[in-house]
Amino acid sequence: MLGMRFGVNMMEPGTRAEFVDKVRRAEDLGFDVVTVADHLGMPAPFPALALAAETTSRVRLGTFVLNAPFYHPAVLARDVATTDQFCDGRLELGLGAGYVREEFEAAGLPWPGRRIDHVERTVVELRRLFADPDYQPRPAQDGGPPLLLGGWGDRMLTMAAEHADTIALTGAPTAKEGGLVGLADADAFAARVAFVRSRLGTREAEINVLVQLVVVTDDRRAALADLQRFAPDMSVEAIGELPTLLVGSVPEIVAQLSDMREKLGITYVSVLERSMADFAQVLEHLT
């Protein structure tokens, strides 16, 4: 399907039955990856992934993304290895530095602290432990699960270019006081991709984008105009160029995806849970 992978990121709390139903539905709809977010007030990632593994057979399963400063590397290594075993080697580990100040305060952690330093220590320690033949519990995948690092700033993307199998572009910078600044425009996004490419050199890595909203409609311009309330400084045309929004008829969205693949080299697209049904129409068209 365009030489791309497609994932859905689960974020809504609910009952066991509701979670089982939606991960089964995601697999049946044709998604390649089911991931879970890591925020207070949302389902805990590792129990959710273990349950997802019990109720699916094909999809890859991942974190998108763990707030690495919440975890001591040694404890995280144990949880990752165990979950990879329980997922039969389908786990993909996504890590980030966190961006919600209130969650750090609730967890008793300093803001901004040395968040990116902690991510780097975590990556190095996980690689060291999983390379040790005596380490227990063993992950199902040799060397541990594939690593996704998500971010936007120079330091995080440089680290991702050095270590990650998948580099996830958030599409928005983090404000100094916490939270995300509004979605970056298409030129800024392309500049971040170029920065990543320059740091990768000859190393290869998958490039991911997290799409914030999918709107399937036969009146693309009207839908984009409606979205201007979230980006009043952008023209309708500029909003339509954002890689982080997929808006239009199914063929128009397929064309957007093809452009992202050809112009930016994006080969992995994730959508939020709220967009799963809309994006399923795109998957059906592609298959």
N, C-alpha and C positions, 0 to 999 in steps of 0.2 A: 504494500500500500504506500506508494510514493517513496519507497525505501525508508520509511519512518516508523517509529514506535509511538504508541499513543497510550497515555495513562490517565487515571482519574484519582484525585486526591480526596480521601474521605475525611470529613471534618465534623459532622453532626453527631452529637451524643444521642443515644437511644438504647433500646433494649437489645438483648442478644439476638432475638428473632429478627429485629429490624436490620441489624448489622449483617447477619447471615444472608438475609434476602438481598441486600444491596450489593454485597460482594459477588454473590452468585450471578446477579443480574449483570454486573459489570463484565464478568467473564463471558456470559452468554451473548452480550451485546458486541463482543469482539475487541474489547480493550486488551492491550498487551501487558499492562502493569496496573496493579492496584496499590496505592500508597496511603499512608495515614500521616496526618500532621502531628505536631507536637506543641500544643498550647494548653495552659491551664484552662479547665472548663471543657476540654475535648477528651475523647477516649484516650486512654494510655496506649502508647504505640505498640509495645511488645506483646501484651495480651491480645490486642486487636489483630496483630499479624498472625499470631499462633492460631486464633480462631479462623481467620481468613484462610490459612493453609488447610485447615480441616474441612473446609466447605468448598474449596476450589481445587482444580487439578492442573490447570495450564498456565494461568497468569503468573508473572513475576510479582513479588511482594516487597514493598519497601517503605522506608521512612522518608517523608518529604516535608520538612527535614527535621531531624532531631536538633533541639537546642543544646549544642554540645556543652556549654558552660553549666548546664544542669547536672552533668554526669562526671563522676570520677572515671578516668580512663580504664582503670583496672576493673571496676564494677561494670562499666559499659561493655568491655570486652567479654565478660562472662555472659551478659544478657544477649549480646549480638551472636556469640557462638551458639548458645542454647537455642535461640530463635531460628538461626540458620539450620540447625539440625531438625527442629520441629517443622520447618518449612520445606524440608527435603531439598535444601540447596537452592531455593528460589528467592532468597533474600537479597535485596539491594539496599545498602546502607547510605542514607542521605544525611549529611551533617551541615549545620549552619551555625552562625554566631549568635543568633537571637536578635530581636529588634524591639520587643515590647517591654518597655521599662517597668511597667506595673507588675509583670510576671517575675522579673528579677527581684523586685522589692518584696513580693509575696513569698518568694523562695529564700529570702534573706541573703541575696547575692548583690554585690556592688554593681552599680550602673555608672559609667559604661564598663568599668573594670578593664581587664585585659582579655576581652572575649576572643579575639582572633588568635592571640597567643595560646589560649586554651584549646582552640580548635586544632592548631598545629601540633601541640603536645599530644592531643588525643589521637590524631592521625598517625603520628610517629609511633606512639605506644601500641596502638592496635596492630600496625604492621609488624612491629617487633614481636609481640606476643603470638600472633597468628603464624609467624614464620618459625616459631620454636616448636620442634616436633614433640616436645614433652608437655606442651601447654594443654591444659584441660579446663573446661570441656572443649572438644575440637569442633570448629565450624565444619559444616558439610562440604563447603567449597574450599579447595586448597588456597591457602593464603588469606582466607576470609572472603566475605561477600564483596562484589564490585562496589566501589566507592563513588558516591555523588557528593560534590560540594557545591553549595548554593550561595550566591552573593552578588554584589554589584561593584563594590569598591576595589581599588587597585590591589590592596594587600590580599584580600580574600580571593580575588580572581587569579593573582599570581600563584598563590598556594594551590588553588585548584588546578592550574595549568601544570604544576609540578607533580601533583599526587593523584588527581581524580581520574576515574574512568569516564565519568560524566560531569560536565560543568553546567550547572543550572543558573541561568540569568534571571534574577528576580524581577527585572523590569522597572525597578524603582529604588532610589537611594534611601538610606536610613537617616532620619533626622537626628541631630545631636541629642535632643531631649527624648528620643525614642519614637517608635512608629516609623512608617514609611511616608516619604514625600510622594506627591502625585506621580502617576505613571510617566516614565520617560518617553520622549517622542521617538519617532522612527530613526532619526539621525543619531540621537544619543545611543539608542540600542545598537545600531550598526557600529558605532564607535567602540562600544564595549566588546562586541564580537571581534572587531579588528584587534583590540588590545589583547584579548585572550589568544588569538591566533599568533600574535607577535611573541607572546610568552611561551606558547607551546613549542615553537620551533618545529622540529621534525617529529615530535611526539604527537600521537593521535589521541583524540578524546571526543566523545559524543557531546553535542551541544543541545541543551534542553531549554525550553521556555515554558513558564507557567502562565497559562492563559487565564485571565481573571473572569472573563465572561464570554459565553457563546450565545448568540442570538440568531436563530434561523428565521428568516423573514424574506418575503418577496419584495419588500420595500426597504432596501438597504439604506438609502439616504435618510429616510424618515427615522429609522432606528438609530443611525449615527447621530442625527440631530438631537434625538432624545437623550443620548449619552453625553451631550455637551454639558449637561448640568453637573457632571462629575469632573469635567475638564473645560471650564469656561474660557480659558485662554487659548484653547486649540480650535482650529477650524474643523468643519465637518470632514474635509478632505484629510486633514492631519490625523484625526481620530481613526479614520478608515485605514490609515497606513500602520497603525500600531500592531506589532506582533503579539501583544498581550490581550488583544480583543479579536474575536472572530465573529463577524457580522455579515449577514446576507443570506441569499439562497444557498442551498447545499452546493451547487456547482460553483458559486462565487467563493464559498469558504474553501472548497477544494483548491481553487485557483490561488487563494491566499496561502494555503499550506504549501503548495507547489513553489510559490515565490519565496517563501521562507526557506525552503529546502535549497533552492537554486541560488538565491542571492546571499543568504546568511549562513548556509550550511547547517541549519537546524534539522536534526534528524530524530528528535524526541520531543513530543508535545504533551504537556500535562494540562488537564482541565480540572476545575474545582467540582466537587460533588454536585453543586447546584446546577451545573451545566451538563451533567452526565446524559440526561435524556435528549437534550438538543444535539449534543455531539454524536450521540448514537446514530442519528440520521445521516451524519457525514460518514461514519464508519460503514453503515449499510450501503451507501452509495459506492464507497471505495471497494467493497468486497463483491 
